[in-house]
Amino acid sequence: MAQNHDLFDDLIDISKGLGALKDPLGGVTDALMGAASPDAPHWNPADYKERPRANTIPCMVCKYDKSSCTKCLDACPVEAIDIEDGGIEIMDTCRKCGLCAAACPTEAFVSPRIQPKKLYDAIAAAAAAHETAYVTCTRALRRLPRENEVVLACVGDVTPEVWFSVLADYPNVSVYLPLDICTNCRNTTGEEMLGEAIATAEEWSGVGMGLEVEAKDLKCAKRREYERKEFMDNIMRTTGLAVSKLNPATAALASVSQRLKAHSQQITNLERTLNKACGTNTQKRRRILMQRNQLLLSTLQAHPELAENVRVTRPECDFSKCTMCGECVAMCPTFACDLKGAGRFTLESTYCVGCGLCAEVCPDHAIAMVETDAAELIVPDPEEEKRAAEAEKARQEALKAKEEAKKKLSAALDKVEKLAD
């Protein structure tokens, strides 16, 4: 449906026109004459790449040398990872693609640039402000990115949980990869990881991911509501006038930073709720909530109807075989499992990453990994429940007041009828 065009939209269009008049050629003359500013940013693919750091503490192979986990080794396109004697070595041949960080289920590889929460914020910021946001790689773009383009060393760096959170909140996100761009790329495993991650996220969210293969089809158009908010904020900063108060529709719009702040606050509240309920195990070890789990849980909290689509793998214990040795508890990278009461195996599913290490180390083969839906991962929001309870209380009070008003009106009408008789 077309959006109503009012005075503020006219002012925005006029300001755009004035901006074009000030620089009608958009800097083309300077570029042709080689007079570009020395301080102007230059395209450098290395700016979007980062060598990961290894953390041996949560690594499954470092914890248990007989572990069958080889996900980081399988993801690395140049075999630059060596895990031996309880340590991880990243060799100088590393291409800084970041695929090991995306592949590791226990986040034993740390790359600040592509941390799940940071990736979500970058994509969400572009999608909230623009009609379409694009996620691409340095090999595909080969130029400085626009405001709505998120550039990564490899698009395979985005995990299924990040794609799921993005698609659930912002369906206007597309991947830009020209045809055959991955064919000659040395990050040979990136395309496969990207395909698997997007397929999983699409199945979970029920939303399809867009794909662009032609550079000419890339658009950079801001959302009209964001332009309005940006325009009003600029006037407020320069004049001190609260212009947004003149337009209730504009005043109701939240800025991108506010939306991201609200999402971060949701994750903080979620973590606080979990910490209060089950933040430590019986050995007083604090459980670890991985970033990808934070995104998954926060999205399910906001969209509980999607839980039946999300498939997760979790351990189940055959108590007839369990000898309560405690190996599963000692080895769990996130301390999600525990022995409670008389030594009965229990699991805090919200902290579990489904790595399967507990099943591998169990000497009696009492634990098996089972696929299930994510219904048990929905964490109730105390604040939302409080608001719902207050709303229900207000509704009941309104109904009571309405009934009392009806009774009083009926009594008054009865008196009028008696007087008429």
C-alpha positions in Angstrom: 0.0 0.0 0.0 1.4 3.4 -1.0 2.5 5.6 1.9 0.8 9.0 2.3 3.0 11.8 1.1 2.9 14.9 3.2 4.9 18.1 3.8 7.8 16.3 5.5 8.3 14.1 2.5 8.3 17.1 0.3 11.0 18.7 2.4 13.1 15.6 2.3 12.9 15.4 -1.5 13.8 19.1 -1.7 16.8 18.6 0.6 18.0 15.7 -1.6 17.7 17.9 -4.7 19.7 20.7 -3.1 22.4 18.2 -2.1 22.7 17.1 -5.8 22.9 20.7 -7.0 25.9 21.3 -4.6 27.8 18.5 -6.3 26.1 17.7 -9.6 28.7 15.3 -10.8 29.0 13.4 -7.5 32.8 13.7 -7.4 33.2 12.2 -10.9 35.4 15.1 -12.0 37.9 14.7 -9.2 38.1 11.0 -9.8 38.8 11.5 -13.5 41.5 14.1 -12.9 43.1 12.1 -10.1 42.3 14.8 -7.5 40.7 12.5 -5.0 41.3 13.5 -1.3 44.2 11.7 0.2 42.1 11.1 3.3 39.3 9.4 1.3 38.8 5.7 2.2 40.2 3.2 -0.2 39.1 -0.3 -1.0 41.2 -2.8 0.7 39.9 -6.4 1.1 42.3 -6.9 4.1 40.2 -4.5 6.1 37.4 -7.1 6.2 39.5 -10.0 7.2 40.8 -11.0 10.6 42.9 -13.9 11.9 40.9 -15.9 14.5 42.2 -16.5 18.0 41.9 -20.0 19.5 40.5 -20.7 23.0 41.4 -24.3 24.1 39.1 -24.3 27.1 35.8 -25.0 25.3 37.4 -27.0 22.5 36.0 -30.6 22.4 39.2 -32.2 21.2 41.3 -30.3 23.7 39.0 -31.6 26.5 38.8 -35.1 25.2 41.5 -36.2 22.8 39.3 -39.1 21.5 36.6 -36.7 20.4 35.4 -37.2 16.9 34.8 -33.5 16.3 36.6 -32.2 13.2 34.4 -29.3 12.2 37.1 -26.6 12.3 39.5 -28.9 10.4 36.9 -29.7 7.8 36.0 -26.0 7.4 39.5 -24.7 7.0 40.2 -24.4 3.2 44.0 -24.5 3.6 44.5 -26.9 6.5 46.0 -24.1 8.7 44.7 -25.6 12.0 46.5 -28.1 14.1 45.1 -29.5 17.4 47.6 -31.5 19.4 48.5 -32.1 23.0 45.5 -30.1 24.3 46.4 -27.0 22.3 45.2 -25.3 19.1 47.7 -23.8 16.7 46.6 -21.5 13.8 49.5 -21.5 11.3 50.7 -18.7 9.2 49.0 -20.1 6.1 45.6 -19.0 7.6 43.6 -17.1 5.0 41.7 -15.2 7.7 38.4 -16.4 6.2 36.8 -17.0 9.6 35.1 -20.2 8.6 36.6 -22.1 11.6 34.8 -19.7 13.9 31.5 -20.2 12.2 31.9 -24.0 12.1 32.9 -24.6 15.8 29.8 -25.5 17.9 31.5 -24.5 21.1 32.9 -21.1 19.9 36.5 -22.2 20.5 37.6 -19.9 17.7 37.1 -16.2 18.4 37.0 -13.6 15.6 35.6 -10.3 17.0 34.6 -9.1 13.5 32.2 -12.0 12.9 30.9 -12.7 16.4 27.2 -13.7 16.1 25.8 -10.7 18.0 28.0 -8.3 16.1 27.0 -9.8 12.8 23.3 -9.6 13.7 23.7 -5.9 14.7 25.5 -5.0 11.4 22.9 -6.8 9.2 19.9 -5.5 11.3 21.2 -1.9 11.1 21.4 -2.0 7.4 18.0 -3.8 7.0 16.2 -1.5 9.4 17.3 1.7 7.6 17.1 0.5 4.0 14.5 -1.1 1.7 17.0 -4.0 1.1 20.2 -5.0 2.9 22.9 -7.1 1.2 25.4 -9.5 2.8 28.4 -10.2 0.5 32.1 -11.0 0.5 35.2 -9.1 -0.6 35.6 -11.2 -3.7 32.1 -10.4 -4.9 32.0 -6.7 -4.1 35.5 -5.4 -4.9 34.7 -1.8 -3.9 33.9 0.2 -0.9 30.5 -0.9 0.5 27.4 1.3 0.7 25.5 1.8 3.9 23.2 -1.2 3.2 26.0 -3.6 2.3 27.7 -5.8 4.9 31.0 -7.2 3.7 32.6 -10.3 5.1 35.7 -12.3 4.4 33.4 -15.1 3.4 29.6 -15.2 3.5 29.9 -18.7 5.0 30.9 -16.9 8.2 27.2 -16.4 9.0 25.8 -19.2 11.2 22.3 -20.6 11.0 21.3 -18.9 14.2 22.3 -15.5 12.9 20.5 -16.0 9.6 17.4 -17.2 11.6 17.4 -14.2 13.8 17.8 -11.9 10.9 15.1 -13.5 8.7 12.6 -13.6 11.6 13.1 -9.8 12.2 14.1 -8.5 8.8 12.9 -10.4 5.8 14.3 -7.7 3.4 17.9 -9.2 3.5 19.5 -10.6 0.5 22.9 -12.3 -0.3 24.9 -10.8 -3.2 27.1 -13.4 -4.9 27.7 -13.2 -8.7 27.4 -16.4 -10.6 30.4 -18.7 -10.4 32.1 -16.2 -7.9 32.8 -19.1 -5.5 34.0 -21.5 -8.2 37.6 -20.2 -8.3 37.7 -19.0 -4.7 40.3 -20.6 -2.4 37.7 -20.6 0.4 36.4 -23.9 -1.0 34.2 -24.8 1.9 32.5 -21.4 2.3 29.8 -22.0 -0.4 28.8 -25.3 1.1 28.6 -23.8 4.6 26.6 -20.8 3.3 24.1 -23.1 1.6 23.6 -25.3 4.7 23.2 -22.3 7.0 20.7 -20.5 4.8 18.7 -23.7 4.2 18.5 -24.3 7.9 17.5 -20.7 8.7 14.8 -20.7 6.0 13.4 -23.9 7.3 13.4 -22.5 10.9 11.9 -19.1 10.0 9.6 -20.0 7.2 11.1 -17.0 5.2 13.1 -17.2 2.0 16.4 -15.6 1.6 16.9 -13.2 -1.4 19.7 -13.6 -3.8 21.3 -11.1 -6.2 23.8 -12.1 -8.8 24.1 -8.9 -10.9 25.9 -5.8 -9.6 23.4 -3.5 -11.4 20.5 -4.9 -9.4 22.0 -3.7 -6.1 20.0 -0.8 -4.8 20.7 1.6 -1.9 17.4 3.2 -1.0 16.6 4.2 2.6 13.2 3.4 4.0 11.0 6.5 3.9 10.1 6.2 7.6 13.8 6.1 8.4 14.4 9.2 6.2 11.7 11.0 8.0 13.1 10.1 11.4 16.6 11.0 10.3 15.4 14.3 8.9 13.5 15.2 12.1 16.5 14.3 14.2 18.7 16.5 12.1 16.4 19.5 12.5 16.2 18.9 16.3 20.0 18.8 16.5 20.5 22.0 14.4 17.6 24.1 15.6 16.6 22.6 19.0 13.0 22.4 17.8 11.1 19.2 18.7 9.7 18.9 15.2 8.8 15.3 15.6 6.2 16.3 18.1 4.3 17.9 15.3 3.8 14.6 13.6 2.5 11.7 15.8 3.3 9.2 13.1 7.0 10.3 13.0 7.1 10.4 16.8 6.1 6.8 17.0 9.0 5.6 14.8 12.0 4.1 16.7 15.4 4.8 15.3 17.8 2.0 14.2 20.0 2.5 17.3 16.9 2.2 19.5 15.9 -1.1 17.9 19.3 -2.6 18.3 19.5 -1.3 21.8 16.1 -2.9 22.6 17.4 -6.2 21.1 20.6 -6.1 23.2 18.5 -5.3 26.2 16.3 -8.3 25.4 19.3 -10.6 25.4 20.6 -9.1 28.6 17.2 -9.7 30.3 17.1 -13.2 28.9 20.5 -14.0 30.3 19.6 -12.4 33.7 16.4 -14.6 33.8 18.4 -17.7 33.1 21.1 -16.9 35.6 18.5 -16.5 38.3 16.8 -19.8 37.4 19.6 -22.1 36.5 22.9 -20.1 36.1 25.0 -22.6 38.1 25.2 -26.3 38.4 25.5 -28.3 41.6 29.3 -28.0 41.5 28.9 -24.2 41.6 30.2 -23.9 38.0 28.6 -21.0 36.1 26.9 -22.2 33.0 28.0 -20.5 29.7 25.4 -19.1 27.2 27.0 -19.1 23.8 26.3 -16.1 21.6 24.6 -18.2 18.9 22.3 -19.6 21.6 21.6 -16.0 22.8 20.3 -15.1 19.4 18.3 -18.3 19.0 16.7 -18.0 22.4 15.9 -14.3 22.0 14.3 -14.9 18.6 12.2 -17.8 19.9 11.2 -15.6 22.8 9.9 -12.9 20.4 8.5 -15.5 17.9 7.4 -18.5 20.0 5.3 -19.8 17.0 8.5 -20.7 15.2 9.7 -23.1 17.9 8.1 -26.1 16.1 10.1 -25.4 13.0 13.5 -25.3 14.8 15.2 -28.7 15.1 17.9 -29.0 17.8 19.9 -32.0 19.0 20.0 -32.7 22.7 21.3 -35.5 24.9 19.0 -38.0 26.6 20.1 -40.4 29.3 19.2 -44.1 29.7 19.1 -44.3 33.5 19.3 -48.1 33.5 22.8 -47.8 32.1 24.0 -44.7 33.9 26.5 -45.3 36.8 26.6 -41.6 37.8 30.3 -41.3 37.2 30.1 -37.6 36.4 32.2 -37.7 33.2 29.5 -35.9 31.2 29.3 -33.1 33.8 33.1 -32.7 33.9 33.5 -32.5 30.1 30.5 -30.4 29.1 31.9 -27.2 27.5 29.0 -25.0 28.7 28.2 -26.9 32.0 24.7 -27.5 30.7 24.4 -31.0 32.1 24.4 -31.9 35.8 23.9 -34.7 38.3 21.2 -33.8 40.8 19.5 -35.4 43.8 20.7 -39.0 44.0 23.0 -38.4 41.0 20.3 -38.3 38.3 21.4 -36.8 34.9 19.7 -33.5 34.1 20.1 -31.0 31.3 19.5 -27.2 31.1 18.6 -27.3 27.4 18.9 -23.5 26.9 22.7 -23.7 27.6 23.3 -26.9 25.5 24.9 -26.5 22.1 24.3 -30.0 21.0 28.0 -30.8 20.6 27.5 -34.4 21.7 30.7 -34.5 23.9 28.7 -35.8 26.9 27.6 -38.8 24.8 31.2 -39.4 23.6 32.8 -39.5 27.0 30.1 -41.6 28.7 31.9 -44.9 29.5 28.6 -46.8 29.8 27.0 -45.4 26.6 24.1 -44.2 28.6 23.7 -40.9 26.7 22.4 -40.6 23.2 21.9 -37.5 21.1 18.2 -37.0 20.0 16.7 -34.5 17.6 13.7 -32.5 18.9 11.9 -29.3 18.4 12.8 -26.1 20.3 9.7 -25.8 22.3 11.6 -26.2 25.6 14.0 -23.4 24.6 11.3 -20.7 24.9 12.2 -18.8 28.0 9.3 -16.9 29.5 9.7 -13.1 29.7 8.9 -12.0 33.2 8.3 -8.4 32.1 6.0 -9.5 29.3 4.1 -11.7 31.6 3.8 -8.8 34.1 2.5 -6.5 31.4 0.0 -9.2 30.2 -1.2 -9.7 33.8 -1.6 -6.0 34.3 -3.5 -5.7 31.0 -5.8 -8.6 32.0 -6.4 -7.0 35.4 -7.3 -3.7 33.7 -9.6 -5.5 31.3 -11.4 -7.3 34.2 -11.8 -4.0 36.1 -13.2 -2.4 32.9 -15.7 -5.2 32.5 -16.7 -5.0 36.2 -17.1 -1.2 35.9 -19.2 -1.8 32.8 -21.5 -4.3 34.6 -21.9 -1.9 37.5 -22.8 0.9 35.2 -25.4 -1.4 33.5 -26.9 -2.2 36.9 -27.1 1.5 37.9 -28.6 2.4 34.5 -31.2 -0.4 34.9 -32.1 0.7 38.4 -32.5 4.3 37.2 -34.8 3.2 34.3 -36.9 1.2 36.8 -37.4 4.2 38.9 -38.4 6.3 35.8 -40.9 3.6 34.8 -42.4 3.6 38.3 -42.7 7.4 38.3 -44.4 7.1 34.9 -47.0 4.6 36.3 
